[in-house]
Amino acid sequence: MPKTAMTPRHCQRELFSVSDEVSHLDARQIQALAEAFAAWRRSARRPDSVRARERIGLTFLLLRHTGARLGEVLALDDRTALDMQRCVVHLGLKGNTREVPLPEDFCSELHRVLESPMACGLRGHFFHLDAGYLRRICYERGKECGLPRELANPRVLRNSRVVEMLRAGVPLAVVKSVLGQTSLDFASDLQHFTQGDVTAIVRLAQADMRTRSSARNAFIGHVTGLDTDTVMAGVSMESRSGIAIHAAITADSMHTMRLEVGTPIVATVKAPLVNVMRAGQTLCGSARNRLTATVLRVLDSPVIAEIAGRLHDGTEVCALVSSQSARDMALQPGEDVVFCFKSLSVVLNSIR
């Protein structure tokens, strides 16, 4: 995605490009294909046709929302693989399974059909369809919404889910875990996440698709310490790469989020609340959070300047300062700086 010299780079998820060799659908195309399947399901009249189209339509949606391989979905035992209470599906072979969160509205629809007379006699093999027939239905629905044959198939749905999750901010290592990928060409430096992290982070991304935050700085990790009185609570967290962040929130908020040591959590800080100092200076005042970084870029305007840096783990951080302050510091890419912000500037979100 090209950027002009004066256009800020917002975040890593907006910057990666997809190889021309990776066939995938954009958001508009995915929506069009889903609507074509929905219309096809609604047009059924005979009971046997209604039943068949419901099975195929729900199988398509399961592929669309999980990015699973076709063979994995067609082999599912719907009695044991689906956890409707937690809205997750278990995919993969015995001894090597993975847990994938499902959107709540889709899970409700799936539960409704499986518990209805429509699924009578099909429990355990509701998704056991003929692969060739399913592909043909995909081609037909794709043709109806203007998609070429090579883009209307389960493999492209899988690729599309990868891109969609990355665009939503899900870390590549989590995408790999959710999709059961052994190799992806989007990045090379991977991290390990526990199954609890995987579910929590995907849940956060699903919520993020509905409600975007304006905070430019975000850190995913776990609570490492709590210090509370009757009014306020001090929360210490550590990111997956070992970065320590300290936050001050109300005691009521701590109880509402059910925070305890080990709770998965996301800390966000808006760029205007972050200050920048040259490495070695001690002018951060009472700011408890001090993160050493390397300057990536300085984007100036007559009034305000954006200073972006990279931490040792590759995380990008951003501060907005006055243009005069930026000119006084005269920072250049590659220089070492310290990004500072107060505990009260940190917003916490529990993701369990």
PyMOL commands that set and color helices and strands:
alter all, ss='L'
color gray80, all
select helices_A, chain A and resi 12-14+27-42+47-66+70-74+104-114+117-119+131-144+149-151+154-167+172-179+195-210+251-256+271-273+323-329+343-345
alter helices_A, ss='H'
color red, helices_A
select strands_A, chain A and resi 82-83+88-93+96-101+217-228+232-239+244-250+264-269+275-278+289-300+304-310+316-322+336-341+347-350
alter strands_A, ss='S'
color yellow, strands_A
deselect
rebuild
show_as cartoon
